[in-house]
Amino acid sequence: MDNQSYNQSPQNYNQMPPYPPQNQGGSKGLAIASMVLGIVALVLSCTGWIAIICGLLAVIMGGVSLGKKMGGKGMAIAGLVCGIVALIPAIIVITTAASILSELGI
């Protein structure tokens, strides 16, 4: 028998090194922007147009972030909910102001 075959370990010269772990969650930028805009819309919900713009952007960005399964799912949901909740009083303020202005003839 050949003693060399027992003492040598197999060498794999063609084996590639393992890849570094990939970020599975993706970018959290849209989720963060959605949450920030949703909070801003909530704070400014009595101002009317600013709240509607921020609220709509929060809803859109949160929906896109959830639809593409990007990172920051909780922040995207928070932005979506805050944006929707902020839209309700903003729409009420705008319709009330428009009604008052039309009654005054302005």
C-alpha positions in Angstrom: 0.0 0.0 0.0 0.9 3.6 -0.6 1.4 5.5 2.7 1.4 8.9 1.0 -2.3 8.7 0.1 -3.3 8.4 3.8 -1.2 11.3 5.0 -2.3 13.9 2.4 -5.4 16.0 2.7 -7.3 16.9 -0.4 -6.6 20.4 -1.7 -9.3 22.3 -3.5 -7.6 25.0 -5.5 -10.8 25.9 -7.4 -12.9 26.6 -4.3 -14.0 30.2 -4.0 -14.1 32.0 -0.6 -17.6 32.5 0.8 -19.4 35.7 0.0 -19.9 38.3 2.7 -23.4 38.4 4.1 -25.8 40.5 2.1 -28.2 43.1 3.6 -31.5 41.2 3.3 -33.6 44.1 4.5 -32.7 46.7 1.8 -32.6 50.4 2.2 -34.6 52.0 5.0 -34.6 55.5 3.4 -38.2 55.5 2.2 -39.5 54.1 5.5 -37.6 56.8 7.5 -38.9 59.5 5.2 -42.4 58.2 5.4 -42.3 58.2 9.2 -40.8 61.7 9.4 -43.3 63.1 7.0 -46.2 61.4 8.7 -45.1 62.9 12.1 -44.7 66.3 10.5 -48.2 66.0 8.9 -49.7 65.0 12.3 -48.1 68.0 14.0 -49.2 70.4 11.3 -52.6 68.8 10.7 -54.4 72.0 11.5 -52.5 74.0 8.8 -54.3 72.5 5.9 -52.2 72.4 2.7 -48.8 71.6 4.3 -50.4 68.7 6.2 -52.0 67.3 3.1 -48.8 67.5 1.1 -46.8 65.8 3.9 -49.5 63.3 4.6 -49.8 62.3 0.9 -46.0 61.9 0.6 -45.9 59.8 3.8 -48.6 57.5 2.5 -47.0 57.1 -0.9 -43.5 56.5 0.5 -44.8 54.1 3.1 -46.7 52.2 0.5 -43.8 51.9 -1.8 -41.5 50.8 1.0 -43.9 48.1 2.1 -44.7 47.1 -1.5 -41.0 46.6 -2.4 -40.4 44.8 0.9 -37.6 47.2 1.7 -36.1 47.5 5.2 -37.8 49.4 8.1 -41.3 47.8 7.9 -42.3 49.2 11.2 -41.3 52.7 10.3 -43.1 52.4 7.0 -46.3 51.3 8.7 -46.0 54.2 11.2 -45.5 56.7 8.4 -48.5 55.2 6.5 -50.8 55.4 9.6 -49.6 58.9 10.6 -50.1 60.2 7.1 -53.6 58.8 6.9 -54.6 60.1 10.3 -53.2 63.5 9.5 -55.1 63.8 6.3 -58.5 63.6 8.0 -58.3 66.9 10.1 -56.4 68.6 7.3 -59.2 67.9 4.8 -61.8 69.0 7.5 -59.8 72.3 8.0 -59.6 73.0 4.3 -63.3 72.3 3.6 -64.4 74.4 6.6 -62.2 77.3 5.6 -63.5 77.1 2.0 -67.1 77.0 3.2 -66.5 80.1 5.5 -64.8 82.0 2.7 -67.6 81.2 0.2 -70.2 82.4 2.7 -68.3 85.6 3.2 -68.1 86.1 -0.5 -64.3 86.1 -0.7 
